[in-house]
Amino acid sequence: MPGLKVHKDEAKPLPKQISSIIRMKIEQGEYRPGKKLKTIRQYANEFSVSPVTVIKALDILEEETLIERVPVKGVFVSRQASSAKKALTACFAFPEKEIIPSPGHRENWSLNFELFSGLFTGARRNGINLQLTYFEDDPSPELLAKQTSALKKFDFVIFTGGQLGRLQQAAARQQPTFGIASQFAPVIPGVIRVDYDRTQAMDELLTYLRKTGCRSAVAVASNIDGGRGRLFAEKAAAAGVSTPGGGLWRFDRRDPGRVAKMKARLLAGKVEFIFADHTDFVPDIYEAAFDAGLMPGRDFIVTGIASGGTFEGLFPRPTYLRIPRADMGEAIMTAAAEHFKTKKTADIAVPKFEVQIVEGKNFPR
């Protein structure tokens, strides 16, 4: 392995530096079990150290049962080294335009932070080397082939949402591939989907709606989505709750006049329960309410399914169903480590996570 050398100005003793280099070559397969190693003199010349230093390094490796000294014949990599633990390598693949959300999307920032926290925690606990790698989106067939080949050096790959969909498909055909699900990401064959239990989340939301005793409810969604919002409105109506305007209020998140439009909606008819399908709307709802002389938590209840980062600084704090994004990231690392440790041939599975309700401050009505 070219480029590896000892540093005599480091605090780490030279024998330990040399043993680490040889150990790395054994673990990465360059020095295979049964291979005869260089002589003490050859290593002394290679590292520019004394033969005594090399002998001390070999002593360390012998104690670890990674090498065997055979009289007259020399030093060999131990047959037991075939079971030596090799650090797994994982790749978090992303298109540059998506890993850093636009400044206005605070919830995406919060979800990403929690996901990365979970991934790095899981990597540290399971001894996995995690690398974040940028891949160009919408590649040509030639570039896609190069991207797919570049992933071969990793033991497993992690994607989020529908990002890099074609690369996800290609990766899933050659190695374990995890996908952090999002509301509108398609299911890609072969990709291990990591998600929270969306049915359980909606049931929890309806249970909370009934608990509050609110008699009317709507969902606030953007013009381009509203899947959860539409489902909530349908379930609320089926439960006998009034759903003004069909129970789905749509707004364009890019519309600078959206707050004024929300204010008009709030003043047009009394609504007691609001579910923000896209939680970036929650601060807008608060602003519209205060402009209308209303107070969230007193005049109506606001809810969402989120990490909670969107709600920092809002008072009274809204009730939300917390997505355990950090737990999901950590579970990916643990599942992968267990898979490679046991060398199971069965598919890797990550169970769906349950959301937990975090109740905000609601004033007596």
Kinemage of the C-alpha trace (Angstrom):
@kinemage 1
@onewidth
@group {chain A} dominant
@subgroup {mainchain}
@vectorlist {calphas} color= white
{ca met a 1} P 0.000 0.000 0.000
{ca pro a 2} L 1.968 3.020 -1.261
{ca gly a 3} L 2.251 6.214 0.733
{ca leu a 4} L 2.253 4.641 4.203
{ca lys a 5} L 5.192 5.711 6.301
{ca val a 6} L 6.163 6.323 9.895
{ca his a 7} L 6.431 9.772 11.448
{ca lys a 8} L 9.273 10.077 13.916
{ca asp a 9} L 7.984 13.390 15.249
{ca glu a 10} L 4.689 11.880 16.464
{ca ala a 11} L 4.016 10.899 20.059
{ca lys a 12} L 2.915 7.423 18.968
{ca pro a 13} L 5.886 4.996 19.386
{ca leu a 14} L 7.496 3.817 16.161
{ca pro a 15} L 6.847 0.095 16.825
{ca lys a 16} L 3.124 0.852 17.146
{ca gln a 17} L 3.166 2.902 13.943
{ca ile a 18} L 4.851 0.073 12.042
{ca ser a 19} L 2.558 -2.605 13.496
{ca ser a 20} L -0.461 -0.458 12.529
{ca ile a 21} L 0.738 -0.254 8.913
{ca ile a 22} L 1.315 -4.008 8.652
{ca arg a 23} L -1.993 -4.709 10.419
{ca met a 24} L -3.849 -2.495 7.939
{ca lys a 25} L -2.323 -4.398 5.022
{ca ile a 26} L -3.437 -7.687 6.580
{ca glu a 27} L -6.992 -6.455 7.257
{ca gln a 28} L -7.385 -5.004 3.768
{ca gly a 29} L -6.148 -8.190 2.092
{ca glu a 30} L -2.815 -7.028 0.715
{ca tyr a 31} L -1.070 -9.425 3.084
{ca arg a 32} L -3.129 -12.614 2.898
{ca pro a 33} L -3.066 -15.519 5.382
{ca gly a 34} L 0.042 -17.646 4.805
{ca lys a 35} L 1.941 -14.884 3.010
{ca lys a 36} L 5.600 -14.543 3.943
{ca leu a 37} L 6.427 -11.031 5.125
{ca lys a 38} L 9.572 -9.071 4.426
{ca thr a 39} L 12.642 -9.646 6.529
{ca ile a 40} L 13.421 -7.538 9.567
{ca arg a 41} L 16.238 -5.846 7.683
{ca gln a 42} L 13.967 -5.058 4.701
{ca tyr a 43} L 11.365 -3.453 6.972
{ca ala a 44} L 14.118 -1.546 8.800
{ca asn a 45} L 15.301 -0.098 5.484
{ca glu a 46} L 11.746 0.597 4.296
{ca phe a 47} L 10.810 2.567 7.413
{ca ser a 48} L 14.306 3.960 8.114
{ca val a 49} L 14.352 2.516 11.621
{ca ser a 50} L 16.544 0.108 13.533
{ca pro a 51} L 16.004 -3.676 13.377
{ca val a 52} L 15.144 -3.581 17.092
{ca thr a 53} L 12.198 -1.265 16.335
{ca val a 54} L 10.908 -3.693 13.693
{ca ile a 55} L 11.252 -6.628 16.104
{ca lys a 56} L 9.133 -4.752 18.679
{ca ala a 57} L 6.499 -4.093 15.995
{ca leu a 58} L 6.394 -7.774 15.080
{ca asp a 59} L 6.090 -8.655 18.763
{ca ile a 60} L 2.884 -6.595 18.904
{ca leu a 61} L 1.448 -8.383 15.874
{ca glu a 62} L 2.427 -11.785 17.227
{ca glu a 63} L 0.619 -11.055 20.493
{ca glu a 64} L -2.456 -10.236 18.400
{ca thr a 65} L -2.017 -13.615 16.614
{ca leu a 66} L -1.838 -11.833 13.275
{ca ile a 67} L 1.618 -13.235 12.407
{ca glu a 68} L 3.621 -16.392 13.069
{ca arg a 69} L 7.402 -16.660 13.362
{ca val a 70} L 8.726 -19.862 11.834
{ca pro a 71} L 12.366 -20.629 12.685
{ca val a 72} L 14.723 -20.409 9.695
{ca lys a 73} L 11.835 -19.800 7.231
{ca gly a 74} L 10.769 -16.316 8.389
{ca val a 75} L 7.610 -14.444 9.416
{ca phe a 76} L 4.199 -15.311 7.949
{ca val a 77} L 0.688 -13.921 8.166
{ca ser a 78} L -1.238 -16.171 10.531
{ca arg a 79} L -3.997 -18.383 9.192
{ca gln a 80} L -6.152 -16.904 11.955
{ca ala a 81} L -5.808 -13.511 10.320
{ca ser a 82} L -8.484 -14.539 7.829
{ca ser a 83} L -10.999 -13.838 10.568
{ca ala a 84} L -9.416 -10.511 11.519
{ca lys a 85} L -12.036 -7.795 11.724
{ca lys a 86} L -12.108 -5.554 8.702
{ca ala a 87} L -13.709 -2.168 9.149
{ca leu a 88} L -16.818 -1.786 7.000
{ca thr a 89} L -17.051 1.192 4.684
{ca ala a 90} L -20.312 2.969 3.960
{ca cys a 91} L -21.192 5.726 1.510
{ca phe a 92} L -23.878 8.345 2.012
{ca ala a 93} L -24.564 9.388 -1.580
{ca phe a 94} L -26.182 12.710 -2.396
{ca pro a 95} L -26.614 15.274 -5.172
{ca glu a 96} L -24.962 18.528 -4.112
{ca lys a 97} L -28.128 20.553 -4.665
{ca glu a 98} L -30.050 18.508 -2.091
{ca ile a 99} L -27.762 17.875 0.883
{ca ile a 100} L -27.921 21.564 1.840
{ca pro a 101} L -31.583 22.691 1.767
{ca ser a 102} L -32.529 26.246 0.940
{ca pro a 103} L -32.382 28.566 3.976
{ca gly a 104} L -36.172 28.765 4.235
{ca his a 105} L -36.663 25.022 4.687
{ca arg a 106} L -35.865 24.781 8.369
{ca glu a 107} L -37.489 21.384 8.783
{ca asn a 108} L -35.223 19.847 6.140
{ca trp a 109} L -32.211 21.281 7.955
{ca ser a 110} L -33.401 19.735 11.199
{ca leu a 111} L -34.186 16.348 9.652
{ca asn a 112} L -30.784 16.248 7.948
{ca phe a 113} L -29.015 17.151 11.175
{ca glu a 114} L -30.763 14.368 13.080
{ca leu a 115} L -30.136 11.847 10.299
{ca phe a 116} L -26.412 12.640 10.119
{ca ser a 117} L -26.191 12.495 13.905
{ca gly a 118} L -27.700 9.015 13.873
{ca leu a 119} L -25.517 7.813 11.011
{ca phe a 120} L -22.299 9.020 12.627
{ca thr a 121} L -23.309 7.644 16.035
{ca gly a 122} L -24.106 4.273 14.491
{ca ala a 123} L -20.882 4.310 12.493
{ca arg a 124} L -18.825 5.026 15.598
{ca arg a 125} L -20.521 2.351 17.697
{ca asn a 126} L -20.165 -0.300 15.000
{ca gly a 127} L -16.673 0.607 13.794
{ca ile a 128} L -17.840 1.638 10.321
{ca asn a 129} L -16.056 4.162 8.118
{ca leu a 130} L -18.746 6.508 6.765
{ca gln a 131} L -18.032 8.728 3.791
{ca leu a 132} L -20.305 11.429 2.369
{ca thr a 133} L -19.900 11.535 -1.409
{ca tyr a 134} L -21.323 13.879 -4.016
{ca phe a 135} L -22.635 12.390 -7.260
{ca glu a 136} L -23.877 14.415 -10.205
{ca asp a 137} L -27.609 14.104 -10.670
{ca asp a 138} L -29.279 12.985 -13.920
{ca pro a 139} L -26.050 11.502 -15.364
{ca ser a 140} L -25.463 10.271 -18.886
{ca pro a 141} L -25.305 6.460 -19.304
{ca glu a 142} L -21.509 6.668 -19.385
{ca leu a 143} L -21.331 8.746 -16.200
{ca leu a 144} L -23.873 6.499 -14.462
{ca ala a 145} L -21.641 3.497 -15.210
{ca lys a 146} L -18.675 5.326 -13.657
{ca gln a 147} L -20.744 6.313 -10.594
{ca thr a 148} L -21.907 2.727 -10.127
{ca ser a 149} L -18.342 1.465 -10.402
{ca ala a 150} L -17.167 4.046 -7.859
{ca leu a 151} L -19.612 2.615 -5.314
{ca lys a 152} L -18.064 -0.858 -5.541
{ca lys a 153} L -15.335 0.061 -3.069
{ca phe a 154} L -17.996 0.482 -0.342
{ca asp a 155} L -19.648 -2.348 1.552
{ca phe a 156} L -23.018 -0.616 1.498
{ca val a 157} L -24.612 2.636 0.336
{ca ile a 158} L -27.183 5.017 1.818
{ca phe a 159} L -29.481 7.360 -0.117
{ca thr a 160} L -32.255 9.658 1.023
{ca gly a 161} L -35.639 10.201 -0.554
{ca gly a 162} L -35.860 10.011 -4.319
{ca gln a 163} L -32.427 11.534 -4.811
{ca leu a 164} L -30.189 9.931 -7.433
{ca gly a 165} L -32.922 7.452 -8.337
{ca arg a 166} L -31.079 5.817 -11.225
{ca leu a 167} L -27.947 5.393 -9.145
{ca gln a 168} L -30.043 3.856 -6.362
{ca gln a 169} L -31.365 1.269 -8.809
{ca ala a 170} L -27.878 0.445 -10.061
{ca ala a 171} L -26.382 0.267 -6.556
{ca ala a 172} L -29.120 -2.071 -5.303
{ca arg a 173} L -28.113 -4.611 -7.942
{ca gln a 174} L -24.544 -4.889 -6.648
{ca gln a 175} L -24.521 -4.268 -2.875
{ca pro a 176} L -26.770 -3.590 0.137
{ca thr a 177} L -28.436 -0.234 -0.483
{ca phe a 178} L -30.499 1.698 2.065
{ca gly a 179} L -33.006 4.421 1.207
{ca ile a 180} L -34.367 6.929 3.744
{ca ala a 181} L -38.004 7.180 2.683
{ca ser a 182} L -39.807 10.450 2.116
{ca gln a 183} L -43.458 11.177 1.514
{ca phe a 184} L -43.256 11.127 -2.275
{ca ala a 185} L -40.132 9.039 -2.974
{ca pro a 186} L -40.933 6.032 -5.190
{ca val a 187} L -40.251 2.515 -3.964
{ca ile a 188} L -37.136 1.294 -5.782
{ca pro a 189} L -36.773 -2.483 -6.146
{ca gly a 190} L -33.895 -3.877 -4.107
{ca val a 191} L -33.433 -0.766 -1.979
{ca ile a 192} L -33.876 -1.376 1.756
{ca arg a 193} L -36.522 1.183 2.679
{ca val a 194} L -36.053 2.905 6.030
{ca asp a 195} L -39.151 4.731 7.206
{ca tyr a 196} L -41.391 5.546 10.125
{ca asp a 197} L -44.771 3.863 10.397
{ca arg a 198} L -46.952 6.312 8.503
{ca thr a 199} L -50.179 4.479 9.313
{ca gln a 200} L -49.362 4.594 13.014
{ca ala a 201} L -48.505 8.299 12.703
{ca met a 202} L -51.870 9.116 11.130
{ca asp a 203} L -53.690 7.033 13.746
{ca glu a 204} L -51.855 8.921 16.507
{ca leu a 205} L -52.846 12.219 14.903
{ca leu a 206} L -56.526 11.231 14.743
{ca thr a 207} L -56.395 9.977 18.329
{ca tyr a 208} L -55.013 13.333 19.414
{ca leu a 209} L -57.697 15.160 17.411
{ca arg a 210} L -60.411 13.222 19.222
{ca lys a 211} L -58.681 13.812 22.565
{ca thr a 212} L -58.789 17.590 22.083
{ca gly a 213} L -62.540 17.550 21.439
{ca cys a 214} L -62.135 19.871 18.418
{ca arg a 215} L -65.164 19.863 16.161
{ca ser a 216} L -63.543 21.166 12.961
{ca ala a 217} L -60.231 20.401 11.304
{ca val a 218} L -58.259 21.159 8.150
{ca ala a 219} L -54.877 20.284 6.705
{ca val a 220} L -52.562 22.938 5.269
{ca ala a 221} L -50.566 21.666 2.290
{ca ser a 222} L -48.595 22.997 -0.636
{ca asn a 223} L -49.930 23.151 -4.168
{ca ile a 224} L -47.707 20.298 -5.312
{ca asp a 225} L -48.264 17.741 -2.568
{ca gly a 226} L -50.746 17.130 0.216
{ca gly a 227} L -50.747 13.340 0.359
{ca arg a 228} L -50.788 13.150 4.155
{ca gly a 229} L -52.981 16.232 4.361
{ca arg a 230} L -55.592 14.746 2.074
{ca leu a 231} L -55.558 11.502 4.044
{ca phe a 232} L -55.945 13.401 7.303
{ca ala a 233} L -58.910 15.359 5.952
{ca glu a 234} L -60.606 12.175 4.791
{ca lys a 235} L -60.073 10.438 8.128
{ca ala a 236} L -61.237 13.492 10.081
{ca ala a 237} L -64.436 13.676 8.018
{ca ala a 238} L -65.016 9.936 8.496
{ca ala a 239} L -64.676 10.476 12.248
{ca gly a 240} L -67.517 13.013 12.155
{ca val a 241} L -65.352 16.137 12.377
{ca ser a 242} L -66.284 19.127 10.221
{ca thr a 243} L -63.735 19.814 7.448
{ca pro a 244} L -64.328 23.341 6.031
{ca gly a 245} L -63.415 23.798 2.391
{ca gly a 246} L -62.977 20.080 1.915
{ca gly a 247} L -60.510 19.960 4.764
{ca leu a 248} L -57.473 20.783 2.591
{ca trp a 249} L -56.135 24.320 2.337
{ca arg a 250} L -53.457 24.630 -0.324
{ca phe a 251} L -50.818 27.360 -0.485
{ca asp a 252} L -47.754 27.971 -2.629
{ca arg a 253} L -44.679 28.084 -0.385
{ca arg a 254} L -43.006 30.434 -2.892
{ca asp a 255} L -45.923 32.882 -2.828
{ca pro a 256} L -44.920 36.008 -0.847
{ca gly a 257} L -48.620 36.628 -0.180
{ca arg a 258} L -49.284 33.232 1.417
{ca val a 259} L -49.469 34.638 4.973
{ca ala a 260} L -52.158 37.124 3.957
{ca lys a 261} L -54.101 34.311 2.274
{ca met a 262} L -53.829 32.173 5.400
{ca lys a 263} L -55.115 35.082 7.467
{ca ala a 264} L -58.137 35.392 5.195
{ca arg a 265} L -58.836 31.671 5.556
{ca leu a 266} L -58.597 31.831 9.340
{ca leu a 267} L -60.982 34.786 9.489
{ca ala a 268} L -63.443 33.306 6.994
{ca gly a 269} L -64.499 30.422 9.215
{ca lys a 270} L -63.683 29.127 12.665
{ca val a 271} L -61.284 26.178 12.505
{ca glu a 272} L -60.306 24.472 15.732
{ca phe a 273} L -57.599 22.018 14.571
{ca ile a 274} L -54.942 22.498 11.871
{ca phe a 275} L -52.563 19.809 10.609
{ca ala a 276} L -49.616 21.271 8.678
{ca asp a 277} L -48.763 18.642 6.078
{ca his a 278} L -45.597 20.612 5.305
{ca thr a 279} L -44.252 21.865 8.623
{ca asp a 280} L -42.489 24.851 7.088
{ca phe a 281} L -46.001 26.326 6.943
{ca val a 282} L -46.298 26.354 10.745
{ca pro a 283} L -44.431 29.672 11.296
{ca asp a 284} L -46.625 31.180 8.538
{ca ile a 285} L -49.753 29.972 10.321
{ca tyr a 286} L -48.574 31.611 13.528
{ca glu a 287} L -47.861 34.895 11.760
{ca ala a 288} L -51.240 34.826 10.007
{ca ala a 289} L -52.984 34.079 13.302
{ca phe a 290} L -51.363 36.954 15.179
{ca asp a 291} L -52.185 39.322 12.292
{ca ala a 292} L -55.803 38.170 12.619
{ca gly a 293} L -55.855 38.674 16.374
{ca leu a 294} L -55.919 34.935 17.052
{ca met a 295} L -53.638 32.828 19.228
{ca pro a 296} L -52.513 29.288 18.335
{ca gly a 297} L -53.122 26.954 21.249
{ca arg a 298} L -56.096 29.009 22.389
{ca asp a 299} L -58.226 29.756 19.328
{ca phe a 300} L -57.086 26.671 17.420
{ca ile a 301} L -54.526 23.851 17.748
{ca val a 302} L -51.633 23.412 15.309
{ca thr a 303} L -49.998 20.040 14.667
{ca gly a 304} L -47.460 18.486 12.324
{ca ile a 305} L -45.300 15.434 11.683
{ca ala a 306} L -41.746 16.624 12.025
{ca ser a 307} L -38.395 16.590 13.784
{ca gly a 308} L -39.480 19.654 15.712
{ca gly a 309} L -36.706 21.920 14.471
{ca thr a 310} L -39.186 24.064 12.573
{ca phe a 311} L -40.876 25.082 15.795
{ca glu a 312} L -37.910 26.572 17.609
{ca gly a 313} L -38.840 30.022 18.893
{ca leu a 314} L -42.592 29.599 18.399
{ca phe a 315} L -44.863 30.283 21.359
{ca pro a 316} L -46.964 28.576 22.379
{ca arg a 317} L -45.103 25.541 21.090
{ca pro a 318} L -47.305 23.387 18.813
{ca thr a 319} L -47.990 19.698 19.278
{ca tyr a 320} L -46.184 17.452 16.823
{ca leu a 321} L -45.461 13.814 16.036
{ca arg a 322} L -41.702 13.405 16.229
{ca ile a 323} L -39.985 11.527 13.382
{ca pro a 324} L -37.126 9.525 14.963
{ca arg a 325} L -34.668 10.367 12.180
{ca ala a 326} L -31.574 9.933 14.360
{ca asp a 327} L -32.754 6.480 15.443
{ca met a 328} L -33.313 5.560 11.808
{ca gly a 329} L -29.760 6.539 10.866
{ca glu a 330} L -28.265 4.579 13.745
{ca ala a 331} L -30.411 1.526 12.919
{ca ile a 332} L -29.038 1.446 9.379
{ca met a 333} L -25.488 1.130 10.678
{ca thr a 334} L -26.413 -1.519 13.222
{ca ala a 335} L -28.363 -3.597 10.692
{ca ala a 336} L -25.511 -3.454 8.179
{ca ala a 337} L -22.900 -4.359 10.793
{ca glu a 338} L -24.960 -7.330 11.963
{ca his a 339} L -25.492 -8.482 8.390
{ca phe a 340} L -21.793 -8.526 7.543
{ca lys a 341} L -20.828 -9.943 10.921
{ca thr a 342} L -23.081 -12.972 10.607
{ca lys a 343} L -22.748 -13.179 6.806
{ca lys a 344} L -26.465 -13.840 6.526
{ca thr a 345} L -27.758 -14.446 3.040
{ca ala a 346} L -31.247 -13.225 3.893
{ca asp a 347} L -32.280 -9.704 3.010
{ca ile a 348} L -31.453 -6.961 5.482
{ca ala a 349} L -34.537 -5.471 7.082
{ca val a 350} L -34.943 -2.342 9.168
{ca pro a 351} L -38.272 -2.272 11.032
{ca lys a 352} L -40.511 0.765 10.728
{ca phe a 353} L -40.208 3.252 13.550
{ca glu a 354} L -43.088 4.609 15.579
{ca val a 355} L -43.560 8.333 15.977
{ca gln a 356} L -43.979 9.805 19.431
{ca ile a 357} L -46.359 12.640 20.149
{ca val a 358} L -44.789 15.728 21.708
{ca glu a 359} L -47.553 17.846 23.192
{ca gly a 360} L -47.226 21.572 23.013
{ca lys a 361} L -48.932 24.267 25.072
{ca asn a 362} L -52.694 24.559 24.649
{ca phe a 363} L -54.671 27.045 26.713
{ca pro a 364} L -58.118 26.321 28.139
{ca arg a 365} L -60.738 26.996 25.481
